[in-house]
């Protein structure tokens, strides 16, 4: 599911120049983002964990565990355009497009698997 097509006309989308921090590890969390354009660098404790590109989501843990601070830092690698998804929009998307919820769960599972693999090979 390429979410950048679904959210391409989001009126609250925001542009971030390359080098800007979208959010930092430890920040309070209340929204996730759909990457409409550009690439983001996902970091934890100064180490790069990978690139998040257009069509993907980032910060999804914020909607699931709102009490916990951000677990990683996200920095714009290139000029980016992001659409925020707060809890209200998330619930609306799940109700209108149930496959959206499944997509978010698949992203979470994939990231958990990669984290587990890194931990067992370190």
RANORRA-V286215 format. One record per helix or strand of 3 or more residues. SS is the DSSP state (h for helix, s for strand). FROM is the first residue (numbers start at 1). TO is the last residue. If there is no record, write none. Layout:
BEGIN
SS FROM TO
SS FROM TO
END
This chain:
BEGIN
h 3 7
s 14 16
s 21 23
s 32 37
s 39 44
s 47 53
h 61 64
s 73 76
s 80 85
h 87 96
h 98 121
END
